[in-house]
Structures are given as structure tokens and as C-alpha cells.
């Protein structure tokens, strides 16, 4: 009978581990979904900001040191 009890115990432990793994997988899936939504929102925001830039798409960004100060 002890072999049967040991097998039952091992099976129960495997079922518990499987249940925890399923919960963890569901939590990770929710994180991935949330992060993808954030990435999509950020991509939309970057696109909108690019449209607001003067000479959008030219790639010519001025550096702070390139402009003459007002007293020159």
C-alpha cells in the first residue's frame, strides 16, 4: 500500500505544480498583453509627435550649440 500512497503523493504534487504553472502563465500573458498595448500607444504618440515637428521626416535636428545666442 505504501507504493500506492507514494504515487498518489507524487501525483498530487505534480498537479499542484501544474496549477501554479498555469496561474503563472496566465499572469505572464496578461503582462505581455498590457505591454503590447503600451507599445502600441507609444508608437501612436511618436507618430503624432513626428507630424508636429517642423520639416517632419527631414531628419535635420538642430543642436543647442548650433543656434546663435540672441545677443549676436
Helices and strands as residue ranges (DSSP letters): H 2-52, G 64-66
